[in-house]
Amino acid sequence: MADLRRVTYGNRDCWRLRVYIRKKREAIGLGDMDESSAITAKSHIEHLVEVSLTDRPPDPKTTRWLDRLWPVVYDRLAELGLVAPRTVQDHPRTVLAYMRAYIDSRTDWKKSVNHKQAVNHLEAFLKRDVPLRMLTKGDADRFHRWMIHDKKLSANTAGQHVKRCRQMMRAAMDDRLVETNPFHGIRIDLRSDKSKNRFISAADATAILDACPDQEWRVLFALARYGGLRCPSEVQGLRWSDINWERGRLLVRSPKTEKAGKGERLVPLFPELRAELERLQEVVNPGIEIPLSSYVVPSYRSTEINLRKALLKIGRDAGVAEWPKPFMALRASRRTELERERRFPNHVLNAWFGHTEKIAEDHYLQVTEEDFQQATVSVIPLVIPPVGDSEHPREITEGEKPVICGGVMTTASPLGSYQYTHLDSNQKPSVP
């Protein structure tokens, strides 16, 4: 009887199958597939163990499953003598099968769900798997239009799917399975859809924070809204040892920017964020009851938990209208908030958020309701009393700074040299 269980290797949650093969117990790592796929894999592997004892070929259903199996898992089965080893040139010759095999072979990817979505859309369009050489540029162009007009995807999303298919077909060219890439030359629009941007105000953020079910969720929300961390990748990877309480900063590890040589950055412990972390620290006692290497939000690291849906439900409970791109909006709101305060220069904010100035302008900075309210407020010119020989008050000109000195308003020059009004401590009496 095979034993299937979920285990943690490093930072990843994976499935492991233990099965008896020729009276010897062997372990087979299945990777980070979902539970349904893991149960299916268990059934097929048990069948392979059974037929290996009788020299019978596997059922067609298991054979088709093997054709789509991850290379790492397949090689492990071959090592155990359950299947024949694959040859170097043994690539699928159909579009969908090849793309899925290519995705499975990219063990260096930390997230392959977007590529899988692109293949699923292509399968829905083609309605069947076709040989690689039969896919034409016309098919690729129609696929692009079908996603936009029939599936009602945004031009950006459809373009991203075409871009991913182009990458996988380029790999087929490298494997000499096709001579041309049918997705090459398809004009796509990858501009950000700013209609989905939302600013989560300080009042709404407080309401959502109060509606969180536990302190761990409050910290998760605070890391995204007040710390500006990407969720789930950066939030889920934060450990207690990454928090420097004395210096007031976090060490954030960013899988998204790791390939660009920027896998880590320092983020300030903003007061709102620090308060929530300190409350959680009092509950879990890191370094005493749990190791400092423990994750800050361990309860919400499972891939089976949909953080997006959970956050939207918390927002509804707090009376906040549902908004698109939930965690992206939290990060963008914090960036916009700090930009408006003008306390920190752009290069500092860009370093804290882990993006460039262009990315901030294209995807993060927003025009808010507060901006409109401030624009409609009349600005009353500041008037200072006569100084020196002047007999009339005057308005402060551009570049001057009002200064109150001894109850008398005066100005500071643009260079910062203050002009103080001379007050004689031994004034002469006025002459009648």
C-alpha positions as CSV (number, residue, x, y, z in Angstrom):
1,M,0.0,0.0,0.0
2,A,1.5,3.3,-1.1
3,D,1.7,6.2,1.4
4,L,1.1,9.7,0.1
5,R,1.9,12.7,2.2
6,R,2.8,16.4,2.0
7,V,6.3,17.4,3.1
8,T,8.4,20.6,3.1
9,Y,11.7,20.8,1.4
10,G,13.4,24.1,2.0
11,N,10.9,26.8,1.1
12,R,8.6,24.5,-0.9
13,D,5.7,22.3,0.1
14,C,5.8,19.1,-2.0
15,W,4.2,15.7,-2.2
16,R,6.1,12.5,-1.4
17,L,5.0,8.9,-2.2
18,R,6.4,5.9,-0.4
19,V,5.7,2.6,-2.1
20,Y,7.0,-1.0,-1.8
21,I,8.8,-2.2,-5.0
22,R,10.1,-5.8,-4.9
23,K,9.7,-5.9,-1.1
24,K,11.8,-2.7,-0.7
25,R,10.3,0.6,0.4
26,E,11.1,3.5,-2.0
27,A,10.4,7.2,-1.9
28,I,9.3,9.1,-4.9
29,G,9.1,12.9,-4.9
30,L,6.1,14.3,-6.9
31,G,6.9,18.0,-6.6
32,D,4.5,20.8,-5.7
33,M,1.5,19.5,-7.7
34,D,-2.0,20.0,-6.4
35,E,-3.7,17.3,-4.2
36,S,-5.9,15.9,-7.0
37,S,-2.9,15.5,-9.3
38,A,-0.9,13.8,-6.5
39,I,-3.7,11.3,-5.9
40,T,-3.9,10.6,-9.6
41,A,-0.1,10.1,-9.7
42,K,-0.3,7.7,-6.7
43,S,-2.9,5.6,-8.6
44,H,-0.8,5.4,-11.8
45,I,2.4,4.5,-9.9
46,E,0.6,1.7,-8.0
47,H,-0.5,0.4,-11.4
48,L,3.1,0.5,-12.7
49,V,4.3,-1.4,-9.6
50,E,1.6,-4.0,-10.3
51,V,2.4,-4.5,-14.0
52,S,6.2,-4.6,-13.4
53,L,5.7,-7.8,-11.4
54,T,3.9,-9.5,-14.3
55,D,5.8,-8.0,-17.3
56,R,2.5,-6.6,-18.7
57,P,2.4,-3.3,-20.5
58,P,0.7,-0.4,-18.6
59,D,-2.8,0.6,-19.4
60,P,-3.3,3.2,-22.2
61,K,-4.5,5.7,-19.6
62,T,-1.3,5.3,-17.6
63,T,0.8,5.6,-20.8
64,R,-0.8,8.9,-21.6
65,W,-0.2,10.1,-18.1
66,L,3.5,9.2,-18.5
67,D,3.7,11.2,-21.7
68,R,2.9,14.4,-19.7
69,L,4.8,13.5,-16.6
70,W,7.5,15.9,-15.2
71,P,11.0,14.7,-16.4
72,V,12.3,14.7,-12.8
73,V,9.5,12.3,-11.6
74,Y,9.8,10.2,-14.8
75,D,13.5,9.8,-14.4
76,R,12.9,8.6,-10.8
77,L,10.4,6.0,-12.0
78,A,13.0,4.9,-14.6
79,E,15.6,4.6,-11.9
80,L,13.3,2.3,-10.0
81,G,12.7,0.1,-13.1
82,L,9.0,1.0,-13.4
83,V,9.4,2.6,-16.9
84,A,11.9,2.6,-19.7
85,P,14.3,5.6,-19.6
86,R,13.6,8.4,-22.0
87,T,16.1,9.2,-24.7
88,V,17.5,12.7,-25.1
89,Q,15.5,13.3,-28.3
90,D,12.3,11.9,-27.0
91,H,10.1,15.0,-27.2
92,P,6.4,15.1,-27.7
93,R,5.5,15.9,-31.3
94,T,2.2,17.7,-30.7
95,V,1.7,21.3,-29.6
96,L,-0.1,20.9,-26.3
97,A,1.9,17.9,-25.2
98,Y,5.2,19.6,-26.0
99,M,4.3,22.8,-24.2
100,R,3.2,21.0,-21.1
101,A,6.4,18.9,-21.2
102,Y,8.5,22.1,-21.6
103,I,6.7,23.7,-18.6
104,D,7.4,20.6,-16.5
105,S,11.1,20.6,-17.5
106,R,11.6,24.2,-16.2
107,T,12.4,23.2,-12.7
108,D,14.1,26.6,-12.3
109,W,10.8,28.4,-12.5
110,K,9.3,29.2,-9.1
111,K,5.8,29.8,-10.6
112,S,4.6,28.1,-13.8
113,V,0.8,28.7,-13.4
114,N,0.8,31.5,-16.0
115,H,2.3,29.4,-18.7
116,K,-0.1,26.6,-17.8
117,Q,-3.0,29.0,-18.2
118,A,-1.7,30.0,-21.7
119,V,-1.6,26.3,-22.8
120,N,-5.1,25.8,-21.4
121,H,-6.4,28.8,-23.4
122,L,-4.7,27.4,-26.5
123,E,-6.3,24.0,-25.9
124,A,-9.7,25.6,-25.6
125,F,-9.1,27.4,-28.9
126,L,-7.7,24.4,-30.9
127,K,-10.2,22.0,-29.3
128,R,-7.7,19.2,-29.9
129,D,-3.9,18.6,-29.9
130,V,-2.3,19.0,-33.3
131,P,1.2,18.2,-34.6
132,L,3.7,20.9,-34.0
133,R,4.3,21.4,-37.8
134,M,0.6,21.9,-38.4
135,L,0.2,25.1,-36.3
136,T,0.4,28.1,-38.5
137,K,0.9,31.8,-38.0
138,G,-2.7,32.3,-39.0
139,D,-3.8,30.0,-36.2
140,A,-1.7,32.0,-33.8
141,D,-3.2,35.3,-35.0
142,R,-6.8,33.9,-34.7
143,F,-6.0,32.6,-31.2
144,H,-4.9,36.1,-30.2
145,R,-8.1,37.7,-31.5
146,W,-10.2,34.9,-30.0
147,M,-8.9,35.6,-26.5
148,I,-9.7,39.3,-26.8
149,H,-13.1,39.1,-28.5
150,D,-14.6,35.8,-27.5
151,K,-13.0,35.2,-24.1
152,K,-13.1,38.9,-23.2
153,L,-9.6,39.0,-21.9
154,S,-7.8,42.3,-21.7
155,A,-5.3,43.1,-24.5
156,N,-2.5,42.9,-21.9
157,T,-3.5,39.5,-20.7
158,A,-4.0,38.1,-24.2
159,G,-0.7,39.5,-25.2
160,Q,1.0,37.9,-22.2
161,H,-0.4,34.5,-23.2
162,V,0.8,34.9,-26.8
163,K,4.3,35.9,-25.5
164,R,4.4,32.7,-23.3
165,C,3.4,30.5,-26.3
166,R,6.0,32.2,-28.4
167,Q,8.7,31.3,-25.8
168,M,7.6,27.6,-25.8
169,M,7.5,27.4,-29.6
170,R,11.0,29.0,-29.7
171,A,12.2,26.0,-27.5
172,A,10.6,23.7,-30.1
173,M,12.7,25.4,-32.8
174,D,15.8,24.9,-30.6
175,D,14.9,21.2,-30.4
176,R,14.6,21.1,-34.2
177,L,11.0,20.0,-34.1
178,V,9.8,23.0,-36.2
179,E,11.5,25.4,-38.6
180,T,9.5,28.5,-37.8
181,N,7.7,30.0,-34.8
182,P,4.0,30.6,-35.6
183,F,3.7,33.1,-32.8
184,H,6.6,35.3,-34.0
185,G,5.4,38.6,-35.4
186,I,2.0,38.6,-33.7
187,R,1.4,42.2,-32.6
188,I,0.5,42.3,-29.0
189,D,-0.3,45.1,-26.5
190,L,1.4,44.8,-23.1
191,R,0.4,48.1,-21.7
192,S,-0.9,48.1,-18.2
193,D,-4.7,48.3,-17.8
194,K,-4.9,51.3,-15.3
195,S,-8.7,50.9,-15.2
196,K,-8.2,48.2,-12.6
197,N,-6.1,50.3,-10.3
198,R,-7.6,51.1,-6.9
199,F,-6.3,53.2,-4.0
200,I,-7.0,51.6,-0.6
201,S,-7.3,54.6,1.7
202,A,-6.0,54.7,5.2
203,A,-9.6,54.5,6.6
204,D,-10.4,51.5,4.4
205,A,-7.1,49.9,5.4
206,T,-7.9,50.3,9.1
207,A,-11.4,48.8,8.6
208,I,-9.9,45.8,6.8
209,L,-7.3,45.3,9.4
210,D,-9.9,45.3,12.1
211,A,-11.9,42.6,10.2
212,C,-8.9,40.2,9.9
213,P,-9.7,36.9,11.6
214,D,-6.4,36.6,13.6
215,Q,-3.2,38.4,14.3
216,E,-1.3,36.4,11.6
217,W,-3.7,37.8,8.9
218,R,-3.3,41.3,10.4
219,V,0.5,41.0,9.9
220,L,0.0,39.6,6.4
221,F,-2.2,42.5,5.5
222,A,0.1,45.0,7.1
223,L,3.2,43.7,5.2
224,A,1.4,44.3,1.9
225,R,-0.4,47.6,2.8
226,Y,2.1,49.3,5.0
227,G,5.4,47.5,4.1
228,G,4.7,47.4,0.3
229,L,5.8,43.7,0.1
230,R,4.7,41.6,-2.8
231,C,2.2,38.9,-1.8
232,P,2.4,36.0,-1.7
233,S,6.0,35.6,-2.7
234,E,7.7,38.1,-0.4
235,V,5.2,38.0,2.4
236,Q,5.3,34.2,2.7
237,G,9.1,34.1,2.6
238,L,9.6,36.4,5.5
239,R,11.2,34.8,8.7
240,W,11.6,36.2,12.2
241,S,15.3,36.3,11.7
242,D,14.9,38.8,8.9
243,I,13.5,41.4,11.3
244,N,16.1,43.8,12.8
245,W,14.2,45.4,15.6
246,E,17.1,47.6,16.8
247,R,17.7,49.2,13.4
248,G,14.1,49.2,12.4
249,R,14.2,47.3,9.1
250,L,13.2,44.1,7.3
251,L,15.3,41.9,5.0
252,V,13.0,41.0,2.2
253,R,13.8,38.2,-0.3
254,S,12.3,38.7,-3.7
255,P,12.0,35.7,-6.1
256,K,10.6,38.0,-8.8
257,T,13.8,40.2,-9.0
258,E,16.3,37.5,-8.1
259,K,17.2,36.8,-11.7
260,A,18.1,40.5,-12.2
261,G,20.6,40.2,-9.3
262,K,18.3,41.9,-6.8
263,G,17.1,39.0,-4.8
264,E,17.2,40.9,-1.5
265,R,16.3,44.4,-0.3
266,L,15.9,46.3,3.0
267,V,12.5,47.8,3.9
268,P,11.8,50.1,6.9
269,L,9.8,48.9,9.9
270,F,7.1,51.6,9.3
271,P,5.2,52.3,12.6
272,E,2.0,50.7,11.4
273,L,3.8,47.6,10.4
274,R,6.0,47.4,13.5
275,A,2.9,47.6,15.7
276,E,1.3,44.5,14.1
277,L,4.6,42.5,14.1
278,E,5.1,43.3,17.8
279,R,1.7,42.0,18.7
280,L,2.3,38.8,16.8
281,Q,5.7,38.5,18.4
282,E,4.1,38.6,21.9
283,V,1.9,35.7,20.8
284,V,4.4,33.3,19.2
285,N,7.6,34.3,21.1
286,P,10.2,33.7,18.3
287,G,13.5,32.5,19.7
288,I,11.8,31.0,22.8
289,E,8.8,28.9,21.8
290,I,9.6,28.7,18.1
291,P,13.0,29.1,16.3
292,L,14.0,32.5,14.8
293,S,14.2,30.7,11.4
294,S,10.4,30.2,11.5
295,Y,8.2,31.9,9.0
296,V,6.3,35.0,10.2
297,V,3.0,33.8,8.6
298,P,3.3,30.0,8.5
299,S,-0.5,29.3,8.6
300,Y,-1.1,30.9,5.2
301,R,1.8,29.5,3.2
302,S,0.0,26.5,1.7
303,T,-0.7,26.7,-2.0
304,E,-4.2,25.3,-1.3
305,I,-5.2,28.6,0.4
306,N,-6.5,31.3,-1.9
307,L,-5.3,34.5,-0.3
308,R,-7.0,36.6,-2.9
309,K,-10.4,35.3,-2.2
310,A,-9.8,35.4,1.6
311,L,-8.7,39.1,1.4
312,L,-11.8,40.1,-0.7
313,K,-14.1,38.3,1.9
314,I,-12.4,40.2,4.7
315,G,-12.9,43.4,2.7
316,R,-16.6,42.7,2.3
317,D,-16.9,42.0,6.0
318,A,-15.3,45.4,6.7
319,G,-17.8,47.1,4.4
320,V,-15.2,47.9,1.7
321,A,-16.3,47.5,-1.9
322,E,-14.5,44.7,-3.8
323,W,-11.6,45.8,-5.9
324,P,-9.5,44.1,-8.6
325,K,-5.9,43.0,-8.1
326,P,-6.3,42.9,-4.3
327,F,-2.6,42.6,-3.2
328,M,-1.3,44.7,-6.1
329,A,-3.6,47.5,-5.0
330,L,-2.3,47.4,-1.4
331,R,1.3,47.7,-2.6
332,A,0.4,50.5,-5.1
333,S,-1.6,52.4,-2.4
334,R,1.4,52.5,-0.1
335,R,3.7,53.7,-2.9
336,T,1.3,56.4,-3.8
337,E,0.8,57.4,-0.2
338,L,4.6,57.8,0.4
339,E,5.0,59.6,-2.9
340,R,2.4,62.2,-1.8
341,E,4.1,62.8,1.5
342,R,7.3,63.8,-0.3
343,R,9.4,62.9,2.8
344,F,11.6,60.6,0.8
345,P,13.2,61.0,-2.7
346,N,12.2,58.7,-5.5
347,H,15.4,56.7,-5.5
348,V,14.8,55.8,-1.9
349,L,11.2,54.7,-2.5
350,N,12.3,52.7,-5.5
351,A,14.9,50.8,-3.4
352,W,12.4,50.1,-0.7
353,F,9.8,48.8,-3.1
354,G,12.2,46.9,-5.4
355,H,11.2,48.4,-8.7
356,T,12.3,51.2,-11.0
357,E,10.9,54.7,-11.4
358,K,9.3,53.8,-14.7
359,I,7.6,50.8,-13.2
360,A,6.3,53.0,-10.4
361,E,4.8,55.5,-12.9
362,D,3.3,52.9,-15.2
363,H,1.9,50.5,-12.6
364,Y,1.8,51.9,-9.1
365,L,1.3,55.7,-8.8
366,Q,-2.3,56.8,-8.8
367,V,-4.5,59.9,-8.7
368,T,-6.6,59.7,-5.6
369,E,-9.7,61.4,-4.2
370,E,-7.5,63.4,-1.8
371,D,-5.6,64.9,-4.8
372,F,-8.9,66.3,-6.2
373,Q,-10.0,67.6,-2.8
374,Q,-6.7,69.5,-2.3
375,A,-7.0,71.0,-5.8
376,T,-10.3,72.5,-5.1
377,V,-9.2,74.3,-1.9
378,S,-8.6,78.0,-2.4
379,V,-5.0,79.0,-1.4
380,I,-5.1,82.3,0.6
381,P,-1.9,84.3,-0.1
382,L,0.2,84.8,3.0
383,V,0.8,88.4,3.9
384,I,3.6,89.8,6.1
385,P,3.6,93.1,7.9
386,P,5.8,96.1,6.7
387,V,9.5,95.6,7.3
388,G,12.0,98.4,7.4
389,D,11.1,101.5,5.5
390,S,8.1,99.8,3.7
391,E,4.7,101.3,4.7
392,H,2.6,98.5,3.1
393,P,2.3,94.8,3.8
394,R,3.2,92.5,0.9
395,E,2.5,88.9,-0.2
396,I,5.2,86.3,0.1
397,T,6.8,85.7,-3.2
398,E,7.7,82.3,-4.7
399,G,10.9,80.9,-3.1
400,E,10.4,82.7,0.2
401,K,9.7,80.9,3.4
402,P,7.5,82.4,6.2
403,V,9.3,82.6,9.5
404,I,7.8,83.6,12.9
405,C,10.4,85.3,15.0
406,G,9.5,86.9,18.4
407,G,5.8,87.1,17.3
408,V,6.8,89.0,14.1
409,M,6.3,87.2,10.7
410,T,9.2,87.7,8.2
411,T,10.7,85.6,5.4
412,A,13.6,83.4,4.6
413,S,15.4,83.9,1.3
414,P,15.6,80.9,-1.1
415,L,19.2,80.4,0.0
416,G,18.1,80.0,3.6
417,S,19.6,83.2,5.1
418,Y,16.9,84.5,7.4
419,Q,16.0,88.2,7.6
420,Y,15.2,89.1,11.2
421,T,13.3,92.3,12.1
422,H,15.4,94.5,14.3
423,L,13.6,95.2,17.6
424,D,15.4,97.9,19.9
425,S,15.2,96.8,23.5
426,N,15.6,100.4,24.6
427,Q,13.1,102.2,22.4
428,K,12.9,106.0,22.5
429,P,9.6,107.6,23.4
430,S,7.7,109.0,20.4
431,V,8.0,112.7,20.0
432,P,4.6,114.4,20.0
